[in-house]
């Protein structure tokens, strides 16, 4: 297994992982990543993540196949004694490879990276319909400490 920063060549596989939950029932555990068209908007977003030193798109790769991904964003803040925090988003493991410890390994590496950057807290949000993901995060030590809110702007 290789854990590394995503490259542009990984973009279709990452988008496929993100689309997988939309294409299959949550927790179905079936199938590989879903083929997704890479749009100009995806290209712009990936380029912005790649160029921003406070953002990382990370992948877990085996034999050239992307099996997992997550995005880390490092946020400066005045709270928590002025410590940065790490925001984790877009955490996915290919459905047919879940349950074997890959996700825990990916999250452990993300925690290591956040600590190396001096973050005092790691936070994430998860869609309310992703019950298995919630149980996964709780097993890793995350607690349900806040209620999240979102406001669509488009």
DSSP file (Angstrom, degrees, kcal/mol; ACC not computed):
  #  RESIDUE AA STRUCTURE BP1 BP2  ACC     N-H-->O    O-->H-N    N-H-->O    O-->H-N    TCO  KAPPA ALPHA  PHI   PSI    X-CA   Y-CA   Z-CA
    1    1 A X              0   0    0      0, 0.0     2,-0.5     0, 0.0    61,-0.2   0.000 360.0 360.0 360.0 137.1    0.0    0.0    0.0
    2    2 A X  E     -A   61   0A   0     59,-2.9    59,-3.2     2,-0.0     2,-0.5  -0.978 360.0-163.5-119.1 130.8    1.2    3.5   -0.8
    3    3 A X  E     +A   60   0A   0     -2,-0.5     2,-0.3    57,-0.2    57,-0.2  -0.968  33.7 138.4-111.6 120.0   -0.2    6.6    0.9
    4    4 A X  E     -A   59   0A   0     55,-2.3    55,-3.0    -2,-0.5     2,-0.2  -0.937  56.7 -75.1-153.7 171.4    0.7    9.7   -1.0
    5    5 A X  E     -A   58   0A   0     -2,-0.3    53,-0.3    53,-0.2     2,-0.0  -0.555  58.4-107.9 -71.3 137.6   -0.5   13.1   -2.3
    6    6 A X        -     0   0    0     51,-3.6     2,-0.2    -2,-0.2    51,-0.2  -0.338  31.0-153.4 -67.3 147.9   -2.9   12.8   -5.2
    7    7 A X    >>  -     0   0    0     -3,-0.1     3,-1.5     1,-0.0     4,-0.5  -0.692  35.1 -98.1-111.5 170.9   -1.7   13.7   -8.7
    8    8 A X  G >4 S+     0   0    0      1,-0.3     3,-1.3    -2,-0.2     4,-0.4   0.842 123.2  62.2 -57.8 -33.7   -3.8   14.9  -11.6
    9    9 A X  G 34 S+     0   0    0      1,-0.3     4,-0.3     2,-0.1     3,-0.3   0.744  99.1  56.0 -65.7 -22.6   -3.7   11.4  -13.0
   10   10 A X  G <> S+     0   0    0     -3,-1.5     4,-2.5     1,-0.2     3,-0.4   0.614  81.4  93.7 -81.7 -13.1   -5.6   10.2   -9.9
   11   11 A X  H <X S+     0   0    0     -3,-1.3     4,-2.7    -4,-0.5     5,-0.2   0.870  81.8  49.4 -54.6 -47.4   -8.4   12.6  -10.4
   12   12 A X  H  > S+     0   0    0     -4,-0.4     4,-2.0    -3,-0.3    -1,-0.2   0.911 113.9  47.0 -59.4 -40.1  -10.8   10.3  -12.3
   13   13 A X  H  > S+     0   0    0     -3,-0.4     4,-2.1    -4,-0.3    -2,-0.2   0.910 112.1  49.8 -68.0 -41.2  -10.3    7.5   -9.7
   14   14 A X  H  X S+     0   0    0     -4,-2.5     4,-2.3     1,-0.2    -2,-0.2   0.933 111.4  48.6 -62.1 -45.8  -10.9   10.0   -6.8
   15   15 A X  H  X S+     0   0    0     -4,-2.7     4,-2.1    -5,-0.2    -1,-0.2   0.874 109.0  54.6 -62.6 -36.1  -14.1   11.3   -8.5
   16   16 A X  H  X S+     0   0    0     -4,-2.0    18,-1.4    -5,-0.2     4,-1.2   0.893 107.8  49.1 -63.3 -40.2  -15.2    7.7   -9.0
   17   17 A X  H  X S+     0   0    0     -4,-2.1     4,-0.6    16,-0.2     3,-0.3   0.917 111.7  48.7 -64.4 -42.7  -14.8    7.0   -5.3
   18   18 A X  H  < S+     0   0    0     -4,-2.3     3,-0.4     1,-0.2     4,-0.3   0.856 113.4  47.4 -65.9 -34.2  -16.8   10.1   -4.4
   19   19 A X  H >X S+     0   0    0     -4,-2.1     4,-1.6    15,-0.2     3,-1.0   0.703  91.9  82.5 -78.7 -19.9  -19.5    9.2   -6.8
   20   20 A X  H 3X S+     0   0    0     -4,-1.2     4,-1.7    -3,-0.3     3,-0.2   0.871  87.7  52.3 -56.2 -42.6  -19.7    5.6   -5.6
   21   21 A X  H 3< S+     0   0    0     -4,-0.6    -1,-0.3    -3,-0.4    -2,-0.1   0.780 109.6  50.6 -67.5 -25.0  -22.0    6.4   -2.6
   22   22 A X  H <4 S+     0   0    0     -3,-1.0    -1,-0.2    -4,-0.3    -2,-0.2   0.799 112.5  46.4 -78.5 -28.7  -24.4    8.2   -4.9
   23   23 A X  H  < S+     0   0    0     -4,-1.6     2,-0.3    -3,-0.2    -2,-0.2   0.736 116.5  39.5 -87.1 -23.9  -24.5    5.2   -7.4
   24   24 A X  S  < S-     0   0    0     -4,-1.7     3,-0.1    -5,-0.2     2,-0.1  -0.882  95.5 -90.3-125.4 154.5  -25.0    2.4   -4.8
   25   25 A X    >   -     0   0    0     -2,-0.3     3,-2.1     1,-0.1     4,-0.3  -0.398  57.9 -94.8 -59.9 139.0  -27.0    2.1   -1.6
   26   26 A X  T 3  S+     0   0    0      1,-0.3    -1,-0.1     2,-0.1   105,-0.0  -0.323 110.8  14.7 -58.6 132.6  -24.9    3.2    1.4
   27   27 A X  T 3  S+     0   0    0     -3,-0.1    -1,-0.3     3,-0.1    -2,-0.1   0.528  85.7 124.4  81.8   6.0  -23.2    0.2    3.0
   28   28 A X    <   -     0   0    0     -3,-2.1    -2,-0.1     1,-0.1     3,-0.1   0.822  55.4-153.9 -69.6 -28.6  -23.9   -2.1    0.0
   29   29 A X        +     0   0    0     -4,-0.3     2,-0.2     1,-0.2    69,-0.1   0.605  44.3 137.3  69.8  10.8  -20.2   -2.9   -0.3
   30   30 A X        -     0   0    0     -5,-0.2    -1,-0.2    66,-0.1    65,-0.2  -0.611  43.7  -6.0 -93.3 149.6  -20.5   -3.7   -4.0
   31   31 A X        -     0   0    0     -2,-0.2    65,-1.3    64,-0.2    64,-0.1   0.409  69.7 -77.8  74.3 165.3  -18.3   -2.7   -6.9
   32   32 A X  S    S-     0   0    0      1,-0.2    63,-0.1    63,-0.2    35,-0.1  -0.226  73.6 -49.2 -90.3-175.7  -15.3   -0.7   -7.7
   33   33 A X        -     0   0    0     33,-0.2     2,-0.3     1,-0.1    -1,-0.2  -0.235  62.6-113.1 -58.6 147.2  -15.1    3.1   -8.2
   34   34 A X        -     0   0    0    -18,-1.4   -15,-0.2   -19,-0.1     2,-0.2  -0.667  31.0-110.2 -84.1 133.0  -17.8    4.5  -10.6
   35   35 A X        -     0   0    0     -2,-0.3     2,-0.4   -16,-0.1    -1,-0.1  -0.454  43.1-175.3 -64.1 133.3  -16.6    6.0  -13.9
   36   36 A X        -     0   0    0    -24,-0.2     2,-0.4    -2,-0.2   -20,-0.1  -0.988  27.5-118.7-134.2 139.6  -17.0    9.7  -13.8
   37   37 A X        -     0   0    0     -2,-0.4     2,-0.7   -22,-0.1    -2,-0.0  -0.648  27.7-132.2 -75.8 129.6  -16.4   12.4  -16.4
   38   38 A X        -     0   0    0     -2,-0.4     2,-0.1     4,-0.1   -26,-0.1  -0.758  30.4-162.4 -84.4 115.0  -13.7   14.9  -15.3
   39   39 A X     >  -     0   0    0     -2,-0.7     4,-2.3     1,-0.1     5,-0.1  -0.403  34.1-104.4 -94.0 170.9  -15.2   18.3  -16.0
   40   40 A X  H  > S+     0   0    0      1,-0.2     4,-2.5     2,-0.2     5,-0.2   0.868 123.0  55.9 -60.7 -36.8  -13.5   21.7  -16.2
   41   41 A X  H  > S+     0   0    0      2,-0.2     4,-2.4     1,-0.2    -1,-0.2   0.893 106.9  49.2 -63.7 -40.2  -14.8   22.5  -12.7
   42   42 A X  H  > S+     0   0    0      2,-0.2     4,-2.9     1,-0.2     5,-0.2   0.926 110.6  51.0 -62.6 -44.0  -13.1   19.4  -11.4
   43   43 A X  H  X S+     0   0    0     -4,-2.3     4,-2.5     1,-0.2    -2,-0.2   0.923 111.4  47.3 -59.6 -45.4   -9.9   20.4  -13.1
   44   44 A X  H  X S+     0   0    0     -4,-2.5     4,-2.2     2,-0.2    -1,-0.2   0.925 113.4  48.1 -62.2 -45.2  -10.1   23.9  -11.6
   45   45 A X  H  X S+     0   0    0     -4,-2.4     4,-2.4     2,-0.2    -2,-0.2   0.920 112.4  47.9 -63.7 -44.1  -10.8   22.6   -8.1
   46   46 A X  H  X S+     0   0    0     -4,-2.9     4,-2.8     1,-0.2    -1,-0.2   0.924 111.2  50.8 -62.9 -43.4   -8.0   20.0   -8.2
   47   47 A X  H  X S+     0   0    0     -4,-2.5     4,-1.9    -5,-0.2    -1,-0.2   0.888 110.4  50.1 -61.0 -38.9   -5.6   22.6   -9.4
   48   48 A X  H  X S+     0   0    0     -4,-2.2     4,-1.1     2,-0.2    -1,-0.2   0.908 111.9  46.9 -66.7 -41.9   -6.6   24.9   -6.6
   49   49 A X  H >< S+     0   0    0     -4,-2.4     3,-0.6     1,-0.2     6,-0.3   0.936 113.0  49.7 -62.7 -45.9   -6.2   22.2   -4.0
   50   50 A X  H 3< S+     0   0    0     -4,-2.8    -2,-0.2     1,-0.2    -1,-0.2   0.841 113.3  46.1 -62.4 -35.5   -2.8   21.2   -5.5
   51   51 A X  H 3< S+     0   0    0     -4,-1.9     2,-0.6    -5,-0.2    -1,-0.2   0.642  95.5  86.1 -83.8 -15.6   -1.6   24.9   -5.4
   52   52 A X    X<  -     0   0    0     -4,-1.1     3,-1.9    -3,-0.6    -1,-0.0  -0.776  64.2-154.9 -94.2 117.7   -2.8   25.7   -1.9
   53   53 A X  T 3  S+     0   0    0     -2,-0.6    -1,-0.1     1,-0.3    -4,-0.1   0.627  95.0  59.1 -66.6 -10.4   -0.3   24.7    0.9
   54   54 A X  T 3  S+     0   0    0     19,-0.1    20,-2.8    -5,-0.0     2,-0.4   0.286 100.9  66.4 -98.6   9.8   -3.1   24.4    3.3
   55   55 A X  E <   + B   0  73A   0     -3,-1.9     2,-0.3    -6,-0.3    18,-0.2  -0.984  55.1 177.4-131.9 143.0   -4.9   21.7    1.3
   56   56 A X  E     - B   0  72A   0     16,-2.4    16,-3.0    -2,-0.4     2,-0.6  -0.985  17.6-157.2-142.7 132.8   -4.0   18.2    0.5
   57   57 A X  E     - B   0  71A   0     -2,-0.3   -51,-3.6    14,-0.2     2,-0.3  -0.962  26.4-166.2-104.0 119.2   -5.8   15.5   -1.5
   58   58 A X  E     -AB   5  70A   0     12,-3.3    12,-1.9    -2,-0.6     2,-0.3  -0.816   6.5-165.8-111.5 146.5   -4.4   12.2   -0.3
   59   59 A X  E     -AB   4  69A   0    -55,-3.0   -55,-2.3    -2,-0.3     2,-0.5  -0.930  18.0-142.7-130.6 154.8   -4.8    8.7   -1.8
   60   60 A X  E     -AB   3  68A   0      8,-2.2     7,-3.0    -2,-0.3     8,-1.4  -0.984  30.1-171.8-114.2 121.3   -4.2    5.2   -0.8
   61   61 A X  E     -AB   2  66A   0    -59,-3.2   -59,-2.9    -2,-0.5     2,-0.4  -0.928  16.6-176.5-125.4 138.3   -2.9    3.1   -3.8
   62   62 A X  E >  S- B   0  65A   0      3,-2.4     3,-2.3    -2,-0.4    -2,-0.0  -0.990  78.4 -16.5-132.6 124.9   -2.3   -0.6   -4.3
   63   63 A X  T 3  S-     0   0    0     -2,-0.4     3,-0.1     1,-0.3    -1,-0.1   0.857 129.1 -52.0  50.4  40.6   -0.7   -1.9   -7.5
   64   64 A X  T 3  S+     0   0    0      1,-0.2     2,-0.5     0, 0.0    -1,-0.3   0.434 113.9 117.8  80.6  -0.6   -1.5    1.4   -9.3
   65   65 A X  E <   -B   62   0A   0     -3,-2.3    -3,-2.4   -52,-0.0     2,-0.6  -0.878  65.1-130.2-105.0 128.2   -5.2    1.3   -8.2
   66   66 A X  E     +B   61   0A   0     -2,-0.5    -5,-0.2    -5,-0.2   -33,-0.2  -0.652  32.1 169.6 -75.8 116.7   -6.6    4.1   -6.0
   67   67 A X  E     +     0   0A   0     -7,-3.0    27,-3.3    -2,-0.6     2,-0.3   0.614  61.0   9.7-102.5 -18.0   -8.4    2.4   -3.2
   68   68 A X  E     -BC  60  93A   0     -8,-1.4    -8,-2.2    25,-0.3     2,-0.3  -0.990  57.4-176.4-158.5 162.4   -9.1    5.4   -1.0
   69   69 A X  E     +BC  59  92A   0     23,-2.3    23,-2.4    -2,-0.3     2,-0.3  -0.984   4.0 174.2-155.2 161.8   -8.9    9.1   -0.7
   70   70 A X  E     -B   58   0A   0    -12,-1.9   -12,-3.3    -2,-0.3     2,-0.5  -0.947  23.4-131.3-162.9 158.5   -9.4   12.0    1.6
   71   71 A X  E     -BC  57  89A   0     18,-3.1    18,-2.5    -2,-0.3     2,-0.5  -0.961  16.7-162.3-115.6 133.3   -8.9   15.8    1.6
   72   72 A X  E     -BC  56  88A   0    -16,-3.0   -16,-2.4    -2,-0.5     2,-0.4  -0.957   5.2-173.4-113.2 131.4   -7.2   17.6    4.5
   73   73 A X  E     -BC  55  87A   0     14,-2.2    14,-3.1    -2,-0.5     2,-0.6  -0.995  15.3-145.6-123.6 128.5   -7.5   21.3    4.9
   74   74 A X  E     - C   0  86A   0    -20,-2.8     2,-0.5    -2,-0.4    12,-0.2  -0.838  17.6-165.8 -97.8 122.8   -5.4   23.1    7.6
   75   75 A X  E     - C   0  85A   0     10,-3.2    10,-2.3    -2,-0.6     2,-0.1  -0.930  12.1-142.3-117.1 119.6   -7.3   26.0    9.1
   76   76 A X        +     0   0    0     -2,-0.5     2,-0.3     8,-0.2     8,-0.2  -0.501  31.0 173.3 -73.4 150.1   -5.7   28.7   11.3
   77   77 A X        -     0   0    0      5,-0.3    -2,-0.0    -2,-0.1     0, 0.0  -0.997  43.7-139.5-156.2 156.8   -7.7   29.8   14.2
   78   78 A X  S  > S+     0   0    0     -2,-0.3     4,-0.6     4,-0.1     3,-0.3   0.729  85.3  80.5 -88.0 -25.4   -7.7   32.0   17.3
   79   79 A X  H >> S+     0   0    0      1,-0.2     3,-1.2     2,-0.2     4,-0.5  -0.165  79.1  43.8 -70.6 174.3   -9.6   29.4   19.3
   80   80 A X  H >4 S-     0   0    0      1,-0.3     3,-1.1     2,-0.2    -1,-0.2   0.853 140.8 -57.5  56.4  36.5   -7.9   26.4   20.9
   81   81 A X  H 34 S-     0   0    0     -3,-0.3    -1,-0.3     1,-0.2    -2,-0.2   0.747  99.4 -58.6  69.4  22.7   -5.0   28.6   22.0
   82   82 A X  H << S+     0   0    0     -3,-1.2    -5,-0.3    -4,-0.6    -1,-0.2   0.589  96.7 148.5  82.9  10.2   -4.3   29.7   18.5
   83   83 A X    <<  -     0   0    0     -3,-1.1    -1,-0.3    -4,-0.5    36,-0.1  -0.507  48.4-116.5 -79.8 146.6   -3.7   26.2   17.2
   84   84 A X        -     0   0    0     34,-0.4    36,-2.8    -2,-0.2    37,-0.6  -0.340  27.1-148.0 -67.8 159.7   -4.5   25.2   13.7
   85   85 A X  E     -Cd  75 121A   0    -10,-2.3   -10,-3.2    34,-0.2     2,-0.5  -0.931   7.2-131.4-126.5 156.9   -7.1   22.6   13.1
   86   86 A X  E     -Cd  74 122A   0     35,-2.8    37,-2.9    -2,-0.3     2,-0.5  -0.937  13.5-155.5-110.2 128.2   -7.3   20.0   10.4
   87   87 A X  E     -Cd  73 123A   0    -14,-3.1   -14,-2.2    -2,-0.5     2,-0.5  -0.907   8.4-156.4-102.3 125.2  -10.6   19.5    8.5
   88   88 A X  E     +Cd  72 124A   0     35,-2.7    37,-0.6    -2,-0.5     2,-0.3  -0.887  22.2 162.2-104.3 129.8  -11.1   16.1    6.9
   89   89 A X  E     +C   71   0A   0    -18,-2.5   -18,-3.1    -2,-0.5    37,-0.1  -0.917  49.0  28.5-138.7 165.1  -13.4   15.8    4.0
   90   90 A X  E     +     0   0A   0     -2,-0.3     2,-0.6   -20,-0.2    -1,-0.1   0.847  67.8 176.3  55.2  42.2  -14.2   13.4    1.1
   91   91 A X  E     +     0   0A   0    -21,-0.2     2,-0.3    -3,-0.1   -21,-0.2  -0.684  10.5 158.5 -80.0 121.8  -13.1   10.3    3.0
   92   92 A X  E     -C   69   0A   0    -23,-2.4   -23,-2.3    -2,-0.6     2,-0.4  -0.999  28.5-169.3-146.9 142.8  -13.7    7.2    0.9
   93   93 A X  E     -C   68   0A   0     -2,-0.3   -25,-0.3   -25,-0.2     5,-0.2  -0.990  48.8 -92.4-123.6 138.2  -12.6    3.6    0.5
   94   94 A X    >   -     0   0    0    -27,-3.3     3,-2.4    -2,-0.4     4,-0.4  -0.241  38.9-123.4 -50.6 133.3  -13.6    1.6   -2.5
   95   95 A X  G >  S+     0   0    0      1,-0.3     3,-1.1   -65,-0.2   -64,-0.2   0.828 108.4  53.5 -55.4 -39.9  -16.8   -0.2   -1.5
   96   96 A X  G 3  S+     0   0    0    -65,-1.3    -1,-0.3     1,-0.2   -65,-0.1   0.474 111.1  48.2 -78.5   1.8  -15.5   -3.7   -2.2
   97   97 A X  G X  S+     0   0    0     -3,-2.4     3,-0.8   -30,-0.1     5,-0.4   0.297  83.6 118.4-119.4   6.0  -12.4   -3.1    0.0
   98   98 A X  T <   +     0   0    0     -3,-1.1    -3,-0.0    -4,-0.4    -4,-0.0  -0.373  63.1  37.5 -72.5 153.4  -14.2   -1.7    3.1
   99   99 A X  T 3  S+     0   0    0     -2,-0.1    -1,-0.2     1,-0.0    -4,-0.0   0.437  88.9  95.0  90.1   0.6  -13.9   -3.5    6.4
  100  100 A X  S <  S-     0   0    0     -3,-0.8    -2,-0.1     0, 0.0    -1,-0.0   0.282 104.0 -96.2-108.0  10.3  -10.3   -4.6    6.0
  101  101 A X  S  > S+     0   0    0     -4,-0.0     4,-2.2     3,-0.0     5,-0.2   0.414  91.0 118.1  94.7  -2.2   -8.6   -1.7    7.9
  102  102 A X  H  > S+     0   0    0     -5,-0.4     4,-2.5     1,-0.2     5,-0.2   0.924  77.5  48.7 -64.5 -43.4   -7.7    0.5    4.9
  103  103 A X  H  > S+     0   0    0      2,-0.2     4,-2.7     1,-0.2     5,-0.2   0.906 110.6  50.3 -63.5 -42.4   -9.9    3.4    6.1
  104  104 A X  H  > S+     0   0    0      1,-0.2     4,-2.5     2,-0.2    -1,-0.2   0.914 111.9  48.8 -62.1 -42.5   -8.4    3.2    9.6
  105  105 A X  H  X S+     0   0    0     -4,-2.2     4,-2.1     2,-0.2    -2,-0.2   0.909 111.2  49.4 -63.0 -42.3   -4.9    3.3    8.1
  106  106 A X  H  X S+     0   0    0     -4,-2.5     4,-1.9     1,-0.2    -2,-0.2   0.921 113.1  46.5 -62.7 -44.9   -5.7    6.2    5.8
  107  107 A X  H  X S+     0   0    0     -4,-2.7     4,-2.5     2,-0.2    -2,-0.2   0.872 108.9  55.5 -67.3 -36.9   -7.2    8.2    8.7
  108  108 A X  H  X S+     0   0    0     -4,-2.5     4,-2.3     1,-0.2    -1,-0.2   0.917 108.5  48.2 -60.4 -42.8   -4.2    7.3   11.0
  109  109 A X  H  X S+     0   0    0     -4,-2.1     4,-2.3     2,-0.2    -1,-0.2   0.886 110.2  52.1 -65.3 -37.7   -1.9    8.8    8.3
  110  110 A X  H  X S+     0   0    0     -4,-1.9     4,-2.4     2,-0.2    -2,-0.2   0.912 109.0  49.9 -63.9 -41.8   -4.1   11.9    8.1
  111  111 A X  H  X S+     0   0    0     -4,-2.5     4,-2.6     2,-0.2    -2,-0.2   0.915 109.9  51.5 -61.8 -42.8   -3.9   12.3   11.9
  112  112 A X  H  X S+     0   0    0     -4,-2.3     4,-2.6     1,-0.2    -2,-0.2   0.927 110.2  48.7 -58.7 -45.8   -0.1   12.0   11.7
  113  113 A X  H  X S+     0   0    0     -4,-2.3     4,-1.4     1,-0.2    -1,-0.2   0.909 111.2  49.8 -62.6 -42.2    0.1   14.7    9.0
  114  114 A X  H  <>S+     0   0    0     -4,-2.4     5,-2.5     1,-0.2    -1,-0.2   0.914 111.5  48.2 -64.3 -42.2   -2.1   17.0   11.0
  115  115 A X  H ><5S+     0   0    0     -4,-2.6     3,-1.8     1,-0.2    -2,-0.2   0.913 107.5  55.9 -63.5 -42.0    0.0   16.5   14.1
  116  116 A X  H 3<5S+     0   0    0     -4,-2.6    -1,-0.2     1,-0.3    -2,-0.2   0.821 106.4  51.8 -59.1 -31.0    3.2   17.1   12.1
  117  117 A X  T 3<5S-     0   0    0     -4,-1.4    -1,-0.3    -3,-0.2    -2,-0.2   0.420 122.3-107.9 -86.6   1.0    1.7   20.5   11.0
  118  118 A X  T < 5 +     0   0    0     -3,-1.8   -34,-0.4     1,-0.2    -3,-0.2   0.644  59.9 162.7  85.6  15.2    1.0   21.4   14.6
  119  119 A X      < -     0   0    0     -5,-2.5    -1,-0.2    -6,-0.2   -34,-0.2  -0.440  27.6-162.6 -69.6 141.3   -2.8   21.0   14.5
  120  120 A X  S    S+     0   0    0    -36,-2.8     2,-0.3     1,-0.2   -35,-0.2   0.493  72.7  27.3 -98.5  -7.0   -4.4   20.8   17.9
  121  121 A X  E     -d   85   0A   0    -37,-0.6   -35,-2.8    -7,-0.1     2,-0.4  -0.992  58.8-153.6-155.4 143.2   -7.7   19.3   16.6
  122  122 A X  E     +d   86   0A   0     -2,-0.3     2,-0.3   -37,-0.2   -35,-0.2  -0.986  24.7 177.3-118.1 134.2   -9.0   17.3   13.7
  123  123 A X  E     +d   87   0A   0    -37,-2.9   -35,-2.7    -2,-0.4     2,-0.3  -0.925   7.7 170.1-134.6 158.7  -12.6   17.7   12.7
  124  124 A X  E     -d   88   0A   0     -2,-0.3     2,-0.3   -37,-0.2   -35,-0.1  -0.980  21.5-139.4-156.7 162.6  -15.0   16.4   10.1
  125  125 A X        -     0   0    0    -37,-0.6     2,-0.4    -2,-0.3    -2,-0.0  -0.916  17.3-164.9-120.9 155.9  -18.6   16.3    9.1
  126  126 A X        -     0   0    0     -2,-0.3    -2,-0.0   -37,-0.1   -37,-0.0  -0.998  31.6 -99.2-143.5 137.1  -20.4   13.3    7.7
  127  127 A X    >   -     0   0    0     -2,-0.4     3,-2.2     1,-0.2     7,-0.1  -0.258  32.8-125.3 -54.1 135.9  -23.7   13.0    5.9
  128  128 A X  T 3  S+     0   0    0      1,-0.3    -1,-0.2     2,-0.0     3,-0.1   0.749 107.8  61.4 -58.4 -25.0  -26.4   11.9    8.3
  129  129 A X  T 3  S+     0   0    0      1,-0.2     2,-1.1     2,-0.1    -1,-0.3   0.518  82.6  85.4 -81.3  -3.4  -27.4    9.0    6.0
  130  130 A X    <>  +     0   0    0     -3,-2.2     4,-1.9     1,-0.2     3,-0.4  -0.485  48.0 158.0 -98.5  64.2  -23.9    7.4    6.3
  131  131 A X  H  > S+     0   0    0     -2,-1.1     4,-2.2     1,-0.2    -1,-0.2   0.852  71.6  53.8 -56.4 -41.0  -24.4    5.5    9.5
  132  132 A X  H  > S+     0   0    0     -3,-0.2     4,-2.0     1,-0.2    -1,-0.2   0.890 108.1  51.1 -63.8 -38.1  -21.6    3.0    8.9
  133  133 A X  H  > S+     0   0    0     -3,-0.4     4,-2.6     2,-0.2    -1,-0.2   0.896 107.7  53.3 -64.8 -39.4  -19.2    5.9    8.4
  134  134 A X  H  X S+     0   0    0     -4,-1.9     4,-2.3     1,-0.2    -2,-0.2   0.925 109.4  47.6 -62.5 -43.9  -20.3    7.4   11.7
  135  135 A X  H  X S+     0   0    0     -4,-2.2     4,-2.1     1,-0.2    -1,-0.2   0.890 110.7  53.5 -63.3 -38.5  -19.6    4.2   13.5
  136  136 A X  H  X S+     0   0    0     -4,-2.0     4,-1.2     2,-0.2    -2,-0.2   0.942 109.6  46.7 -59.7 -49.8  -16.2    4.0   11.8
  137  137 A X  H  <>S+     0   0    0     -4,-2.6     5,-2.2     1,-0.2     4,-0.3   0.890 110.7  52.6 -63.3 -39.1  -15.2    7.5   13.0
  138  138 A X  H ><5S+     0   0    0     -4,-2.3     3,-1.4     1,-0.2    -1,-0.2   0.889 105.0  55.1 -64.6 -38.3  -16.4    6.8   16.5
  139  139 A X  H 3<5S+     0   0    0     -4,-2.1    -1,-0.2     1,-0.3    -2,-0.2   0.812 105.5  54.5 -62.1 -28.5  -14.2    3.6   16.6
  140  140 A X  T 3<5S-     0   0    0     -4,-1.2    -1,-0.3    -3,-0.3    -2,-0.2   0.500 128.7 -97.8 -83.5  -4.1  -11.3    5.9   15.7
  141  141 A X  T < 5S+     0   0    0     -3,-1.4    -3,-0.2     1,-0.3     2,-0.2   0.424  76.0 140.3 104.5  -1.1  -12.0    8.2   18.6
  142  142 A X      < -     0   0    0     -5,-2.2    -1,-0.3    -6,-0.1     2,-0.3  -0.511  36.7-152.5 -72.6 144.5  -14.0   11.0   17.0
  143  143 A X        -     0   0    0     -2,-0.2     2,-1.6     0, 0.0     3,-0.2  -0.878  23.2-116.0-118.7 152.7  -16.9   12.2   19.1
  144  144 A X        +     0   0    0     -2,-0.3     3,-0.0     1,-0.2    -2,-0.0  -0.647  57.1 147.3 -84.5  84.1  -20.2   13.8   18.1
  145  145 A X        +     0   0    0     -2,-1.6     2,-0.3     1,-0.1    -1,-0.2   0.660  55.4  32.2 -97.4 -19.2  -19.4   17.1   19.8
  146  146 A X        -     0   0    0     -3,-0.2     2,-0.5     0, 0.0    -1,-0.1  -0.908  69.6-123.8-137.0 160.6  -21.2   19.6   17.5
  147  147 A X        -     0   0    0     -2,-0.3     2,-0.2    -3,-0.0    -3,-0.0  -0.940  33.9-139.5-103.8 128.4  -24.2   19.9   15.2
  148  148 A X        -     0   0    0     -2,-0.5     2,-0.3     2,-0.0   -23,-0.0  -0.591  15.9-167.3 -93.2 151.3  -23.3   20.8   11.7
  149  149 A X        -     0   0    0     -2,-0.2     2,-0.3     2,-0.0    -2,-0.0  -0.979   1.7-170.1-133.6 146.0  -25.2   23.2    9.4
  150  150 A X        -     0   0    0     -2,-0.3     2,-0.4     2,-0.0    -2,-0.0  -0.984   8.7-162.1-136.3 148.8  -24.9   23.9    5.7
  151  151 A X        -     0   0    0     -2,-0.3     2,-0.1     0, 0.0    -2,-0.0  -0.941  21.1-135.2-130.8 108.6  -26.3   26.6    3.4
  152  152 A X        -     0   0    0     -2,-0.4    -2,-0.0     1,-0.1     0, 0.0  -0.414  16.5-170.8 -62.2 135.3  -26.4   25.9   -0.4
  153  153 A X              0   0    0     -2,-0.1    -1,-0.1     1,-0.1     0, 0.0   0.474 360.0 360.0-107.6  -5.8  -25.2   29.0   -2.2
  154  154 A X              0   0    0      0, 0.0    -2,-0.1     0, 0.0    -1,-0.1   0.335 360.0 360.0-130.5 360.0  -26.0   27.8   -5.8
